[in-house]
């Protein structure tokens, strides 16, 4: 795909894809809102540029995501911000982005994305779950009195790669590694299998919708003496009100933003949408911002040219650009100036695989009255 409108025509085109429905809908909606915020900021600024954004719903379904991505291609969008899940990201990459030379900046976290054959079209602003697995394992190894764990992970590339990476990093004994399918009416038999060896803890990798049902079955049929370790899918204030149990045996880690303009972004998001930013909103903002800046630097709505500029606008060297001065950054990139985008999530440095080089996570837990609390941060390079 190619086009000439950019620095000369002043139109920068970016498509946004997030799961607005399906198991990830509760996370995907605020991520979508964060993804369109950079365009609103630039369009409201007094510069010679216009950002054209179109949003699509992946429905948390790979085939629906492919159709949504094709709609963006048919509308001449050369770059896609998102989607959120690994399965949809990989299907969109193989079926839409590679055949049409579309640059993609995803929020997906599975380690499998690192080595995928992507013609260097795929980047991500979320850290690989190889890093999150190390953060969870560090928590288990150093902060909890557990010597044996079983894993209970959704049966897709995200869940299985995260569970396997955790098993490799955990210092104790991994007794069972059980996978489950999404959308089941009951998870009791699978939980029985995972807990058959009487582990000290159960590591659960699930999306929020699956996690609610899994936790209901766990607290209904099993002892809460078993510690639960969890990832970002359980980090949700909707969990206590939907599970209706004492969740104080749950400890997890979730990704957090640590970039230099985090406070500015948080305030801008709250001003625009009247709510606090949540999971993956920082990464969604950075995904769109980097694609916009790369488009401006490429001086063309051409996917191949955009991907060739992703590292140039983000990796060290050049004038610092953040959420505070994003519109100025777009203008500088259009003028051919060297810039260095410092993200909301982190400083955003893309390696040879298009991955960011580090991840920061926060420990979380639930109090006896159902409040969701966060604690110490864990940084993994």
URZICOR-V922714 format. One record per residue. N is the residue number from 0. RES is the residue in three letters. OMEGA is omega in whole degrees, 0 to 359 (999 if undefined). BURIAL is b if it has 24 or more other ideal C-beta (glycine too) atoms within 12 Angstrom, else e. Layout:
BEGIN
n,res,omega,burial
N,RES,OMEGA,BURIAL
N,RES,OMEGA,BURIAL
END
This chain:
BEGIN
n,res,omega,burial
0,UNK,179,b
1,UNK,177,e
2,UNK,183,b
3,UNK,184,e
4,UNK,171,b
5,UNK,181,b
6,UNK,181,b
7,UNK,180,e
8,UNK,174,e
9,UNK,177,b
10,UNK,178,b
11,UNK,188,b
12,UNK,177,b
13,UNK,173,b
14,UNK,179,b
15,UNK,177,b
16,UNK,175,b
17,UNK,179,b
18,UNK,179,b
19,UNK,176,b
20,UNK,181,e
21,UNK,186,b
22,UNK,181,b
23,UNK,184,b
24,UNK,182,b
25,UNK,177,b
26,UNK,186,b
27,UNK,181,b
28,UNK,176,b
29,UNK,176,b
30,UNK,175,b
31,UNK,180,b
32,UNK,179,b
33,UNK,183,b
34,UNK,180,b
35,UNK,182,b
36,UNK,178,b
37,UNK,179,b
38,UNK,179,b
39,UNK,180,b
40,UNK,181,b
41,UNK,180,b
42,UNK,178,b
43,UNK,182,e
44,UNK,182,e
45,UNK,177,e
46,UNK,182,b
47,UNK,177,e
48,UNK,175,b
49,UNK,179,b
50,UNK,179,b
51,UNK,183,b
52,UNK,170,b
53,UNK,182,b
54,UNK,179,b
55,UNK,180,b
56,UNK,177,b
57,UNK,182,b
58,UNK,186,b
59,UNK,183,b
60,UNK,184,b
61,UNK,182,b
62,UNK,175,e
63,UNK,179,b
64,UNK,178,b
65,UNK,178,b
66,UNK,179,e
67,UNK,179,b
68,UNK,179,b
69,UNK,177,b
70,UNK,178,b
71,UNK,177,b
72,UNK,180,b
73,UNK,178,e
74,UNK,174,e
75,UNK,173,b
76,UNK,186,b
77,UNK,184,b
78,UNK,181,b
79,UNK,173,b
80,UNK,186,b
81,UNK,357,b
82,UNK,188,b
83,UNK,186,b
84,UNK,181,b
85,UNK,183,b
86,UNK,179,b
87,UNK,179,b
88,UNK,183,b
89,UNK,178,b
90,UNK,178,b
91,UNK,179,b
92,UNK,187,b
93,UNK,188,b
94,UNK,184,e
95,UNK,188,b
96,UNK,181,b
97,UNK,180,b
98,UNK,185,e
99,UNK,180,b
100,UNK,179,b
101,UNK,176,b
102,UNK,183,b
103,UNK,174,b
104,UNK,189,b
105,UNK,172,b
106,UNK,183,b
107,UNK,191,b
108,UNK,187,b
109,UNK,177,b
110,UNK,182,b
111,UNK,182,b
112,UNK,185,b
113,UNK,188,b
114,UNK,181,e
115,UNK,177,b
116,UNK,189,e
117,UNK,184,b
118,UNK,181,e
119,UNK,178,b
120,UNK,188,b
121,UNK,176,b
122,UNK,173,b
123,UNK,178,b
124,UNK,171,b
125,UNK,177,b
126,UNK,178,b
127,UNK,177,b
128,UNK,168,b
129,UNK,177,b
130,UNK,178,b
131,UNK,178,b
132,UNK,178,b
133,UNK,179,b
134,UNK,178,b
135,UNK,180,b
136,UNK,177,b
137,UNK,177,b
138,UNK,180,b
139,UNK,184,b
140,UNK,189,e
141,UNK,188,e
142,UNK,183,e
143,UNK,180,b
144,UNK,180,e
145,UNK,178,b
146,UNK,178,e
147,UNK,183,b
148,UNK,166,b
149,UNK,179,b
150,UNK,182,b
151,UNK,193,b
152,UNK,177,b
153,UNK,187,b
154,UNK,171,b
155,UNK,186,b
156,UNK,177,b
157,UNK,185,b
158,UNK,185,b
159,UNK,180,b
160,UNK,179,b
161,UNK,179,b
162,UNK,180,b
163,UNK,179,b
164,UNK,177,b
165,UNK,180,b
166,UNK,179,b
167,UNK,185,e
168,UNK,182,b
169,UNK,184,b
170,UNK,183,e
171,UNK,182,b
172,UNK,173,e
173,UNK,188,b
174,UNK,181,b
175,UNK,172,b
176,UNK,188,b
177,UNK,176,b
178,UNK,179,b
179,UNK,178,b
180,UNK,179,e
181,UNK,170,b
182,UNK,180,e
183,UNK,178,e
184,UNK,179,e
185,UNK,177,e
186,UNK,186,b
187,UNK,182,e
188,UNK,178,e
189,UNK,177,b
190,UNK,177,b
191,UNK,178,e
192,UNK,182,e
193,UNK,185,b
194,UNK,186,b
195,UNK,180,e
196,UNK,181,e
197,UNK,179,e
198,UNK,175,b
199,UNK,184,b
200,UNK,175,b
201,UNK,178,b
202,UNK,184,b
203,UNK,174,b
204,UNK,185,b
205,UNK,169,b
206,UNK,185,b
207,UNK,183,b
208,UNK,176,b
209,UNK,184,b
210,UNK,179,b
211,UNK,180,b
212,UNK,180,b
213,UNK,181,b
214,UNK,175,b
215,UNK,180,b
216,UNK,181,b
217,UNK,184,b
218,UNK,177,b
219,UNK,192,e
220,UNK,186,e
221,UNK,184,b
222,UNK,177,e
223,UNK,172,e
224,UNK,176,e
225,UNK,177,b
226,UNK,176,b
227,UNK,171,b
228,UNK,185,b
229,UNK,178,b
230,UNK,189,b
231,UNK,183,b
232,UNK,180,b
233,UNK,178,b
234,UNK,185,b
235,UNK,180,b
236,UNK,177,b
237,UNK,183,b
238,UNK,184,b
239,UNK,184,b
240,UNK,180,e
241,UNK,180,e
242,UNK,177,b
243,UNK,178,e
244,UNK,174,b
245,UNK,187,e
246,UNK,187,b
247,UNK,175,e
248,UNK,179,b
249,UNK,171,b
250,UNK,181,b
251,UNK,174,b
252,UNK,177,b
253,UNK,180,b
254,UNK,179,b
255,UNK,175,b
256,UNK,179,b
257,UNK,184,b
258,UNK,185,b
259,UNK,181,e
260,UNK,181,b
261,UNK,182,b
262,UNK,179,e
263,UNK,179,b
264,UNK,182,b
265,UNK,180,b
266,UNK,180,e
267,UNK,179,b
268,UNK,180,b
269,UNK,179,e
270,UNK,185,e
271,UNK,190,b
272,UNK,178,e
273,UNK,179,e
274,UNK,179,e
275,UNK,176,e
276,UNK,182,b
277,UNK,183,b
278,UNK,173,b
279,UNK,176,b
280,UNK,179,b
281,UNK,181,b
282,UNK,179,b
283,UNK,177,b
284,UNK,182,b
285,UNK,180,b
286,UNK,179,b
287,UNK,182,b
288,UNK,181,b
289,UNK,178,b
290,UNK,177,b
291,UNK,182,b
292,UNK,179,b
293,UNK,177,b
294,UNK,179,b
295,UNK,180,b
296,UNK,180,b
297,UNK,181,b
298,UNK,179,b
299,UNK,172,b
300,UNK,182,b
301,UNK,185,b
302,UNK,180,b
303,UNK,179,b
304,UNK,179,b
305,UNK,181,b
306,UNK,178,b
307,UNK,181,e
308,UNK,183,b
309,UNK,180,b
310,UNK,181,b
311,UNK,183,b
312,UNK,185,b
313,UNK,185,b
314,UNK,187,b
315,UNK,186,e
316,UNK,177,e
317,UNK,180,e
318,UNK,183,e
319,UNK,176,b
320,UNK,180,b
321,UNK,175,b
322,UNK,179,b
323,UNK,186,b
324,UNK,185,b
325,UNK,181,b
326,UNK,176,b
327,UNK,178,b
328,UNK,176,b
329,UNK,180,b
330,UNK,178,b
331,UNK,180,b
332,UNK,177,b
333,UNK,181,b
334,UNK,178,e
335,UNK,180,e
336,UNK,176,e
337,UNK,179,e
338,UNK,178,b
339,UNK,181,b
340,UNK,175,b
341,UNK,192,b
342,UNK,172,b
343,UNK,180,b
344,UNK,182,b
345,UNK,179,b
346,UNK,176,b
347,UNK,170,b
348,UNK,182,b
349,UNK,176,b
350,UNK,184,e
351,UNK,180,e
352,UNK,183,b
353,UNK,177,b
354,UNK,168,b
355,UNK,194,b
356,UNK,181,b
357,UNK,177,b
358,UNK,177,b
359,UNK,186,b
360,UNK,177,b
361,UNK,172,b
362,UNK,176,b
363,UNK,178,b
364,UNK,177,b
365,UNK,177,b
366,UNK,183,e
367,UNK,178,e
368,UNK,173,e
369,UNK,178,e
370,UNK,179,e
371,UNK,184,b
372,UNK,175,e
373,UNK,183,b
374,UNK,187,e
375,UNK,175,e
376,UNK,178,e
377,UNK,179,b
378,UNK,181,e
379,UNK,176,b
380,UNK,999,e
END
